[in-house]
């Protein structure tokens, strides 16, 4: 499998979480949506004090996965055809580390040494808080053990420090299924009609959770 599926998206969102407006991460970098920074090519400062519909946050997340992360993961697999769970685990790893092209664990797996690969994926354990995620990616890749439960954490942003706080878990499976079924062309700033459509989607899916 070489394409995104709702289950793959839900798995990554389960690990990542989402913020509707820009915040400062643990080292002070402005971040928005699902861990998106200016390094993605999408300017996130525009979302400071400017929360977006969750559907818009997911739309940009999907664009980023499709245009930057998925191609790199597919290239790293080479001629090997990954299963859905293998693609999901590798994509989750790459979204977190950006290092799929140089990850020795995948190279060892493709060379036929699955046991060494299983151990090597846990070498990517810094900071120490990331180790539980790495173990889940290992178990997904090698044992098809999914951890995504159809939900994700949505964070509020506390000011004046602009730190993410008070996460609430919400159902996201319906949202990503609809987004994949009816993808919209990505635009840095959506048209007024698209903005209105995304706002309606938010009201239908999520707004009641923030009452």
Secondary structure, DSSP 4 states (H G I P E B T S, - for coil): --S--HHHHHHHHHHH-EEEEEEE-TTS-EEEETTB-GGGTS--GGGTT----HHHHHHHHHHHIIIIIHHHHHHHHTT----HHHHHHHHHHHHHHS-GGG-HHHHHHHTT-HHHHHHHGGG---SGGGHHHHHHHHHHHHH------SEEEEEEEETTTTEEEEEEEEE-HHHHHHHHHT-----SS--HHHHHHHHHHHHHHTGGGG-
